[in-house]
Amino acid sequence: MPDTETGPNHVAIIMDGNGRWAQMKGKPRLFGHHAGAKRVKEIVRACPDLGVKYLTIFAFSTENWKRTQAEVSGLMSLFRRYIKGEMKDLIQEGVRVRFIGDRPRLDDKLIKMMDDLEKVTAQNEKVHLTIALNYGGRDEVSRAVKEMARDAALGTLDPETVDETTLTRYLDTRVLPDPDLVIRTSGEARISNFLLWQSAYSEYEFIDTLWPDFTKDVFAECTARYATRDRRFGAVKV
Ligand code: FPP
């Protein structure tokens, strides 16, 4: 019997393929990102029916600054638009929003909107939506280690006591469970610096669908396949 028949509690998604989707339609890349944002709304709403309590999405990586200035600023304005346009519904629908990633590099207006959205949804608990924005797994671990070194220097952390749980407590994701299932759309089979520490024992779904075509039915198929898998976490099943 699979151990996963209840479906994944925490799904993390690498939303890839917006650019190719737009190019295939002869449109600019930002057109694909806008279509991608609409999918985000649909997929967040699909979570309760699929029993998904935690959804973490990769919106902008620490490497995405290498894109053209027009695409980066277009994405930043899309994030502001999403927060402004969705705030009311997210509050009403019981979604608690959190952001992970290195905030200081983002612009002040966006940071303020992110802080506000976290505050106004802090009492919600139906779905926990985490948006990774200026996020990189290696960057997150480096920042955590820096913080630990500071605490050790201050004398508030004893280096001899440091173990996996200690590091987990210093990560951006400290309050989240590890992802059960990581989905990447668009046919690429790599994790691109997403949740490196947290996904050590996650199941993976690499699917060909481009993110703007990722409907709630495709999402349901991914969670249903997960439910047939047998997770052993390194142990032998008796
Ligand atoms: C990757 O596709 C996608 C991104 C870097 C941006 C993800 C952003 C969204 C889905 C927009 C909305 C998000 C929120 C939270 C409102 P790509 O552009 O790399 O696609 P390609 O590989 O086909 O070029």
py3Dmol code that shows the C-alpha trace and the ligand (Angstrom):
import py3Dmol

protein = """\
ATOM      1  CA  MET A   1       0.000   0.000   0.000  1.00  0.00           C
ATOM      2  CA  PRO A   2       1.365   3.454  -0.778  1.00  0.00           C
ATOM      3  CA  ASP A   3       2.049   5.694   2.236  1.00  0.00           C
ATOM      4  CA  THR A   4       0.820   8.718   0.355  1.00  0.00           C
ATOM      5  CA  GLU A   5      -2.795   7.861  -0.356  1.00  0.00           C
ATOM      6  CA  THR A   6      -4.042  10.960   1.399  1.00  0.00           C
ATOM      7  CA  GLY A   7      -2.350  13.163  -1.192  1.00  0.00           C
ATOM      8  CA  PRO A   8       0.355  15.767  -0.627  1.00  0.00           C
ATOM      9  CA  ASN A   9       0.028  18.174   2.304  1.00  0.00           C
ATOM     10  CA  HIS A  10       2.655  20.542   0.867  1.00  0.00           C
ATOM     11  CA  VAL A  11       3.140  21.060  -2.873  1.00  0.00           C
ATOM     12  CA  ALA A  12       5.923  23.255  -4.224  1.00  0.00           C
ATOM     13  CA  ILE A  13       5.833  24.390  -7.849  1.00  0.00           C
ATOM     14  CA  ILE A  14       8.488  25.662 -10.257  1.00  0.00           C
ATOM     15  CA  MET A  15       6.231  27.586 -12.655  1.00  0.00           C
ATOM     16  CA  ASP A  16       8.224  27.335 -15.861  1.00  0.00           C
ATOM     17  CA  GLY A  17       7.356  27.952 -19.512  1.00  0.00           C
ATOM     18  CA  ASN A  18       5.668  31.376 -19.531  1.00  0.00           C
ATOM     19  CA  GLY A  19       8.147  32.751 -22.067  1.00  0.00           C
ATOM     20  CA  ARG A  20       7.843  29.816 -24.483  1.00  0.00           C
ATOM     21  CA  TRP A  21       4.043  29.862 -24.176  1.00  0.00           C
ATOM     22  CA  ALA A  22       3.996  33.530 -25.221  1.00  0.00           C
ATOM     23  CA  GLN A  23       6.550  33.042 -27.998  1.00  0.00           C
ATOM     24  CA  MET A  24       4.481  30.207 -29.459  1.00  0.00           C
ATOM     25  CA  LYS A  25       1.646  32.685 -29.748  1.00  0.00           C
ATOM     26  CA  GLY A  26       3.866  35.346 -31.274  1.00  0.00           C
ATOM     27  CA  LYS A  27       3.503  37.520 -28.172  1.00  0.00           C
ATOM     28  CA  PRO A  28       6.061  39.176 -25.864  1.00  0.00           C
ATOM     29  CA  ARG A  29       7.321  37.189 -22.868  1.00  0.00           C
ATOM     30  CA  LEU A  30       5.410  39.381 -20.413  1.00  0.00           C
ATOM     31  CA  PHE A  31       2.172  38.245 -22.000  1.00  0.00           C
ATOM     32  CA  GLY A  32       3.108  34.747 -20.801  1.00  0.00           C
ATOM     33  CA  HIS A  33       3.835  35.981 -17.281  1.00  0.00           C
ATOM     34  CA  HIS A  34       0.414  37.653 -17.123  1.00  0.00           C
ATOM     35  CA  ALA A  35      -1.233  34.387 -18.200  1.00  0.00           C
ATOM     36  CA  GLY A  36       0.914  32.666 -15.558  1.00  0.00           C
ATOM     37  CA  ALA A  37      -0.402  34.992 -12.861  1.00  0.00           C
ATOM     38  CA  LYS A  38      -3.983  34.003 -13.766  1.00  0.00           C
ATOM     39  CA  ARG A  39      -3.018  30.353 -13.290  1.00  0.00           C
ATOM     40  CA  VAL A  40      -1.599  31.158  -9.865  1.00  0.00           C
ATOM     41  CA  LYS A  41      -5.037  32.414  -8.823  1.00  0.00           C
ATOM     42  CA  GLU A  42      -6.745  29.255 -10.109  1.00  0.00           C
ATOM     43  CA  ILE A  43      -4.235  26.867  -8.538  1.00  0.00           C
ATOM     44  CA  VAL A  44      -4.378  28.548  -5.107  1.00  0.00           C
ATOM     45  CA  ARG A  45      -8.170  28.173  -5.211  1.00  0.00           C
ATOM     46  CA  ALA A  46      -7.932  24.490  -6.163  1.00  0.00           C
ATOM     47  CA  CYS A  47      -5.887  23.580  -3.063  1.00  0.00           C
ATOM     48  CA  PRO A  48      -8.690  22.964  -0.516  1.00  0.00           C
ATOM     49  CA  ASP A  49     -10.485  20.454  -2.776  1.00  0.00           C
ATOM     50  CA  LEU A  50      -7.258  18.553  -3.368  1.00  0.00           C
ATOM     51  CA  GLY A  51      -6.385  18.481   0.344  1.00  0.00           C
ATOM     52  CA  VAL A  52      -3.308  20.651  -0.255  1.00  0.00           C
ATOM     53  CA  LYS A  53      -2.742  22.738   2.857  1.00  0.00           C
ATOM     54  CA  TYR A  54       0.607  24.287   1.870  1.00  0.00           C
ATOM     55  CA  LEU A  55       1.453  25.620  -1.582  1.00  0.00           C
ATOM     56  CA  THR A  56       4.850  27.159  -2.298  1.00  0.00           C
ATOM     57  CA  ILE A  57       5.485  28.775  -5.678  1.00  0.00           C
ATOM     58  CA  PHE A  58       8.721  29.956  -7.289  1.00  0.00           C
ATOM     59  CA  ALA A  59       7.923  33.432  -8.626  1.00  0.00           C
ATOM     60  CA  PHE A  60      11.388  34.986  -9.019  1.00  0.00           C
ATOM     61  CA  SER A  61      14.805  33.489  -8.394  1.00  0.00           C
ATOM     62  CA  THR A  62      18.044  35.115  -7.280  1.00  0.00           C
ATOM     63  CA  GLU A  63      19.266  34.304 -10.819  1.00  0.00           C
ATOM     64  CA  ASN A  64      16.292  35.931 -12.614  1.00  0.00           C
ATOM     65  CA  TRP A  65      17.938  39.391 -12.292  1.00  0.00           C
ATOM     66  CA  LYS A  66      20.027  38.316 -15.306  1.00  0.00           C
ATOM     67  CA  ARG A  67      16.963  38.774 -17.567  1.00  0.00           C
ATOM     68  CA  THR A  68      16.462  41.994 -19.508  1.00  0.00           C
ATOM     69  CA  GLN A  69      15.628  45.062 -17.488  1.00  0.00           C
ATOM     70  CA  ALA A  70      12.241  45.245 -19.250  1.00  0.00           C
ATOM     71  CA  GLU A  71      11.315  41.702 -18.228  1.00  0.00           C
ATOM     72  CA  VAL A  72      12.503  42.170 -14.633  1.00  0.00           C
ATOM     73  CA  SER A  73      10.577  45.406 -14.165  1.00  0.00           C
ATOM     74  CA  GLY A  74       7.544  43.885 -15.895  1.00  0.00           C
ATOM     75  CA  LEU A  75       7.618  40.973 -13.453  1.00  0.00           C
ATOM     76  CA  MET A  76       8.017  43.304 -10.457  1.00  0.00           C
ATOM     77  CA  SER A  77       5.016  45.343 -11.540  1.00  0.00           C
ATOM     78  CA  LEU A  78       3.066  42.104 -12.070  1.00  0.00           C
ATOM     79  CA  PHE A  79       3.832  41.075  -8.470  1.00  0.00           C
ATOM     80  CA  ARG A  80       2.585  44.447  -7.196  1.00  0.00           C
ATOM     81  CA  ARG A  81      -0.535  44.106  -9.325  1.00  0.00           C
ATOM     82  CA  TYR A  82      -1.157  40.585  -8.047  1.00  0.00           C
ATOM     83  CA  ILE A  83      -0.875  41.659  -4.392  1.00  0.00           C
ATOM     84  CA  LYS A  84      -3.125  44.686  -4.895  1.00  0.00           C
ATOM     85  CA  GLY A  85      -5.704  42.822  -6.952  1.00  0.00           C
ATOM     86  CA  GLU A  86      -5.839  39.645  -4.871  1.00  0.00           C
ATOM     87  CA  MET A  87      -5.565  40.913  -1.296  1.00  0.00           C
ATOM     88  CA  LYS A  88      -9.298  41.086  -0.613  1.00  0.00           C
ATOM     89  CA  ASP A  89     -10.065  37.627  -2.017  1.00  0.00           C
ATOM     90  CA  LEU A  90      -7.090  36.014  -0.291  1.00  0.00           C
ATOM     91  CA  ILE A  91      -8.297  37.390   3.061  1.00  0.00           C
ATOM     92  CA  GLN A  92     -11.860  36.210   2.435  1.00  0.00           C
ATOM     93  CA  GLU A  93     -10.849  32.782   1.189  1.00  0.00           C
ATOM     94  CA  GLY A  94      -8.752  31.993   4.251  1.00  0.00           C
ATOM     95  CA  VAL A  95      -5.369  32.034   2.511  1.00  0.00           C
ATOM     96  CA  ARG A  96      -2.359  32.918   4.635  1.00  0.00           C
ATOM     97  CA  VAL A  97       0.386  34.400   2.482  1.00  0.00           C
ATOM     98  CA  ARG A  98       4.080  34.357   3.296  1.00  0.00           C
ATOM     99  CA  PHE A  99       7.083  35.398   1.233  1.00  0.00           C
ATOM    100  CA  ILE A 100      10.473  33.713   1.260  1.00  0.00           C
ATOM    101  CA  GLY A 101      13.678  34.981  -0.294  1.00  0.00           C
ATOM    102  CA  ASP A 102      16.058  37.882   0.197  1.00  0.00           C
ATOM    103  CA  ARG A 103      13.834  40.947   0.560  1.00  0.00           C
ATOM    104  CA  PRO A 104      16.287  43.862   0.802  1.00  0.00           C
ATOM    105  CA  ARG A 105      17.156  43.720  -2.920  1.00  0.00           C
ATOM    106  CA  LEU A 106      13.504  44.301  -3.873  1.00  0.00           C
ATOM    107  CA  ASP A 107      12.083  47.803  -4.166  1.00  0.00           C
ATOM    108  CA  ASP A 108      10.691  49.467  -1.058  1.00  0.00           C
ATOM    109  CA  LYS A 109       7.152  49.749  -2.373  1.00  0.00           C
ATOM    110  CA  LEU A 110       6.966  46.049  -3.166  1.00  0.00           C
ATOM    111  CA  ILE A 111       8.510  45.099   0.203  1.00  0.00           C
ATOM    112  CA  LYS A 112       5.865  47.186   1.994  1.00  0.00           C
ATOM    113  CA  MET A 113       3.072  45.489   0.001  1.00  0.00           C
ATOM    114  CA  MET A 114       4.523  42.048   0.819  1.00  0.00           C
ATOM    115  CA  ASP A 115       4.726  42.904   4.539  1.00  0.00           C
ATOM    116  CA  ASP A 116       1.140  44.193   4.495  1.00  0.00           C
ATOM    117  CA  LEU A 117      -0.210  41.095   2.741  1.00  0.00           C
ATOM    118  CA  GLU A 118       1.530  38.867   5.285  1.00  0.00           C
ATOM    119  CA  LYS A 119       0.031  40.904   8.133  1.00  0.00           C
ATOM    120  CA  VAL A 120      -3.546  41.049   6.876  1.00  0.00           C
ATOM    121  CA  THR A 121      -3.654  37.310   6.141  1.00  0.00           C
ATOM    122  CA  ALA A 122      -1.807  36.230   9.302  1.00  0.00           C
ATOM    123  CA  GLN A 123      -4.947  34.873  10.981  1.00  0.00           C
ATOM    124  CA  ASN A 124      -5.899  32.662   8.022  1.00  0.00           C
ATOM    125  CA  GLU A 125      -5.254  28.953   8.035  1.00  0.00           C
ATOM    126  CA  LYS A 126      -7.235  27.288   5.279  1.00  0.00           C
ATOM    127  CA  VAL A 127      -4.354  27.370   2.769  1.00  0.00           C
ATOM    128  CA  HIS A 128      -0.768  28.476   3.420  1.00  0.00           C
ATOM    129  CA  LEU A 129       0.539  30.118   0.270  1.00  0.00           C
ATOM    130  CA  THR A 130       4.256  30.851   0.203  1.00  0.00           C
ATOM    131  CA  ILE A 131       5.622  32.958  -2.632  1.00  0.00           C
ATOM    132  CA  ALA A 132       9.347  32.644  -3.293  1.00  0.00           C
ATOM    133  CA  LEU A 133      10.490  36.047  -4.504  1.00  0.00           C
ATOM    134  CA  ASN A 134      14.171  36.795  -5.012  1.00  0.00           C
ATOM    135  CA  TYR A 135      14.677  33.307  -3.647  1.00  0.00           C
ATOM    136  CA  GLY A 136      17.542  30.872  -4.149  1.00  0.00           C
ATOM    137  CA  GLY A 137      18.147  27.735  -2.095  1.00  0.00           C
ATOM    138  CA  ARG A 138      21.896  28.340  -1.804  1.00  0.00           C
ATOM    139  CA  ASP A 139      21.328  31.986  -0.935  1.00  0.00           C
ATOM    140  CA  GLU A 140      18.845  30.963   1.775  1.00  0.00           C
ATOM    141  CA  VAL A 141      21.300  28.477   3.320  1.00  0.00           C
ATOM    142  CA  SER A 142      24.135  31.069   3.155  1.00  0.00           C
ATOM    143  CA  ARG A 143      21.977  33.678   4.899  1.00  0.00           C
ATOM    144  CA  ALA A 144      20.990  31.115   7.542  1.00  0.00           C
ATOM    145  CA  VAL A 145      24.629  30.156   8.178  1.00  0.00           C
ATOM    146  CA  LYS A 146      25.597  33.841   8.437  1.00  0.00           C
ATOM    147  CA  GLU A 147      22.870  34.356  11.052  1.00  0.00           C
ATOM    148  CA  MET A 148      24.012  31.273  12.964  1.00  0.00           C
ATOM    149  CA  ALA A 149      27.617  32.519  12.932  1.00  0.00           C
ATOM    150  CA  ARG A 150      26.434  35.872  14.294  1.00  0.00           C
ATOM    151  CA  ASP A 151      24.516  34.165  17.099  1.00  0.00           C
ATOM    152  CA  ALA A 152      27.512  31.962  17.881  1.00  0.00           C
ATOM    153  CA  ALA A 153      29.713  35.073  18.096  1.00  0.00           C
ATOM    154  CA  LEU A 154      27.155  36.716  20.382  1.00  0.00           C
ATOM    155  CA  GLY A 155      27.112  33.617  22.547  1.00  0.00           C
ATOM    156  CA  THR A 156      23.408  32.883  21.994  1.00  0.00           C
ATOM    157  CA  LEU A 157      24.132  29.730  19.952  1.00  0.00           C
ATOM    158  CA  ASP A 158      26.464  26.964  21.116  1.00  0.00           C
ATOM    159  CA  PRO A 159      28.240  25.549  17.997  1.00  0.00           C
ATOM    160  CA  GLU A 160      28.440  22.134  19.663  1.00  0.00           C
ATOM    161  CA  THR A 161      24.645  21.878  19.679  1.00  0.00           C
ATOM    162  CA  VAL A 162      24.205  22.650  15.963  1.00  0.00           C
ATOM    163  CA  ASP A 163      22.403  19.895  14.067  1.00  0.00           C
ATOM    164  CA  GLU A 164      19.927  19.660  11.157  1.00  0.00           C
ATOM    165  CA  THR A 165      17.074  20.985  13.281  1.00  0.00           C
ATOM    166  CA  THR A 166      19.124  24.063  14.210  1.00  0.00           C
ATOM    167  CA  LEU A 167      19.746  24.965  10.575  1.00  0.00           C
ATOM    168  CA  THR A 168      16.096  24.332   9.709  1.00  0.00           C
ATOM    169  CA  ARG A 169      15.150  26.939  12.337  1.00  0.00           C
ATOM    170  CA  TYR A 170      17.276  29.587  10.594  1.00  0.00           C
ATOM    171  CA  LEU A 171      15.834  29.068   7.111  1.00  0.00           C
ATOM    172  CA  ASP A 172      13.160  31.327   5.561  1.00  0.00           C
ATOM    173  CA  THR A 173      10.868  28.283   5.598  1.00  0.00           C
ATOM    174  CA  ARG A 174      11.270  27.671   9.348  1.00  0.00           C
ATOM    175  CA  VAL A 175       7.516  27.510  10.003  1.00  0.00           C
ATOM    176  CA  LEU A 176       6.693  25.313   6.995  1.00  0.00           C
ATOM    177  CA  PRO A 177       6.700  21.532   6.695  1.00  0.00           C
ATOM    178  CA  ASP A 178       8.978  20.075   4.002  1.00  0.00           C
ATOM    179  CA  PRO A 179       7.333  19.788   0.565  1.00  0.00           C
ATOM    180  CA  ASP A 180       5.866  16.349  -0.141  1.00  0.00           C
ATOM    181  CA  LEU A 181       5.673  16.961  -3.863  1.00  0.00           C
ATOM    182  CA  VAL A 182       7.648  19.313  -6.119  1.00  0.00           C
ATOM    183  CA  ILE A 183       6.185  19.951  -9.578  1.00  0.00           C
ATOM    184  CA  ARG A 184       8.102  21.545 -12.427  1.00  0.00           C
ATOM    185  CA  THR A 185       6.254  22.476 -15.589  1.00  0.00           C
ATOM    186  CA  SER A 186       7.541  22.919 -19.162  1.00  0.00           C
ATOM    187  CA  GLY A 187       9.543  19.733 -19.654  1.00  0.00           C
ATOM    188  CA  GLU A 188      12.774  20.764 -17.916  1.00  0.00           C
ATOM    189  CA  ALA A 189      14.043  18.205 -15.405  1.00  0.00           C
ATOM    190  CA  ARG A 190      16.036  20.296 -12.935  1.00  0.00           C
ATOM    191  CA  ILE A 191      15.392  22.012  -9.631  1.00  0.00           C
ATOM    192  CA  SER A 192      17.122  25.334 -10.343  1.00  0.00           C
ATOM    193  CA  ASN A 193      18.086  26.177  -6.761  1.00  0.00           C
ATOM    194  CA  PHE A 194      14.541  25.789  -5.374  1.00  0.00           C
ATOM    195  CA  LEU A 195      14.082  24.533  -1.782  1.00  0.00           C
ATOM    196  CA  LEU A 196      17.360  22.586  -1.888  1.00  0.00           C
ATOM    197  CA  TRP A 197      17.445  21.684   1.804  1.00  0.00           C
ATOM    198  CA  GLN A 198      13.715  21.186   2.225  1.00  0.00           C
ATOM    199  CA  SER A 199      13.172  18.874  -0.763  1.00  0.00           C
ATOM    200  CA  ALA A 200      15.695  16.220   0.312  1.00  0.00           C
ATOM    201  CA  TYR A 201      12.930  13.593   0.444  1.00  0.00           C
ATOM    202  CA  SER A 202      10.290  15.160  -1.792  1.00  0.00           C
ATOM    203  CA  GLU A 203       8.648  13.349  -4.659  1.00  0.00           C
ATOM    204  CA  TYR A 204       9.047  15.036  -8.058  1.00  0.00           C
ATOM    205  CA  GLU A 205       6.756  15.548 -11.040  1.00  0.00           C
ATOM    206  CA  PHE A 206       8.399  16.922 -14.179  1.00  0.00           C
ATOM    207  CA  ILE A 207       5.607  17.552 -16.638  1.00  0.00           C
ATOM    208  CA  ASP A 208       5.604  18.900 -20.193  1.00  0.00           C
ATOM    209  CA  THR A 209       2.689  21.323 -19.717  1.00  0.00           C
ATOM    210  CA  LEU A 210       3.763  24.986 -19.867  1.00  0.00           C
ATOM    211  CA  TRP A 211       2.784  26.943 -16.745  1.00  0.00           C
ATOM    212  CA  PRO A 212       0.046  29.066 -18.408  1.00  0.00           C
ATOM    213  CA  ASP A 213      -1.639  25.784 -19.460  1.00  0.00           C
ATOM    214  CA  PHE A 214      -1.421  24.242 -15.975  1.00  0.00           C
ATOM    215  CA  THR A 215      -5.108  23.942 -15.141  1.00  0.00           C
ATOM    216  CA  LYS A 216      -6.580  22.659 -11.889  1.00  0.00           C
ATOM    217  CA  ASP A 217      -7.258  19.352 -13.679  1.00  0.00           C
ATOM    218  CA  VAL A 218      -3.566  18.955 -14.497  1.00  0.00           C
ATOM    219  CA  PHE A 219      -2.812  19.826 -10.860  1.00  0.00           C
ATOM    220  CA  ALA A 220      -5.300  17.161  -9.720  1.00  0.00           C
ATOM    221  CA  GLU A 221      -3.596  14.577 -11.970  1.00  0.00           C
ATOM    222  CA  CYS A 222      -0.226  15.371 -10.354  1.00  0.00           C
ATOM    223  CA  THR A 223      -1.592  14.986  -6.825  1.00  0.00           C
ATOM    224  CA  ALA A 224      -3.399  11.763  -7.803  1.00  0.00           C
ATOM    225  CA  ARG A 225      -0.147  10.273  -9.179  1.00  0.00           C
ATOM    226  CA  TYR A 226       1.611  11.279  -5.966  1.00  0.00           C
ATOM    227  CA  ALA A 227      -1.007   9.283  -4.055  1.00  0.00           C
ATOM    228  CA  THR A 228       0.134   6.081  -5.799  1.00  0.00           C
ATOM    229  CA  ARG A 229       3.766   6.485  -4.755  1.00  0.00           C
ATOM    230  CA  ASP A 230       5.531   4.673  -1.979  1.00  0.00           C
ATOM    231  CA  ARG A 231       7.697   6.949   0.175  1.00  0.00           C
ATOM    232  CA  ARG A 232      10.278   5.228   2.335  1.00  0.00           C
ATOM    233  CA  PHE A 233      12.536   8.094   3.497  1.00  0.00           C
ATOM    234  CA  GLY A 234      15.578   5.822   3.189  1.00  0.00           C
ATOM    235  CA  ALA A 235      14.080   2.994   5.222  1.00  0.00           C
ATOM    236  CA  VAL A 236      13.127  -0.507   4.098  1.00  0.00           C
ATOM    237  CA  LYS A 237       9.434  -1.199   4.246  1.00  0.00           C
ATOM    238  CA  VAL A 238       8.386  -4.239   6.312  1.00  0.00           C
TER     239      VAL A 238
END
"""
ligand_1 = """\
24
FPP
C 9.471 30.966 -15.623
O 9.061 30.934 -16.970
C 8.653 31.875 -14.886
C 9.094 32.929 -14.165
C 10.526 33.276 -14.015
C 8.165 33.833 -13.493
C 7.074 33.178 -12.730
C 6.047 34.187 -12.563
C 4.739 34.006 -12.754
C 4.071 32.705 -13.011
C 3.922 35.239 -12.737
C 2.988 35.411 -11.629
C 3.419 35.094 -10.273
C 2.767 35.564 -9.198
C 3.154 35.165 -7.843
C 1.656 36.501 -9.344
P 10.062 31.429 -18.080
O 9.804 32.842 -18.341
O 11.461 31.109 -17.665
O 9.645 30.548 -19.293
P 10.580 30.040 -20.463
O 11.502 29.024 -19.854
O 9.611 29.441 -21.424
O 11.302 31.213 -21.017
"""
view = py3Dmol.view(width=600, height=400)
view.addModel(protein, "pdb")
view.setStyle({"model": 0}, {"cartoon": {"style": "trace"}})
view.addModel(ligand_1, "xyz")
view.setStyle({"model": 1}, {"stick": {}})
view.zoomTo()
view.show()
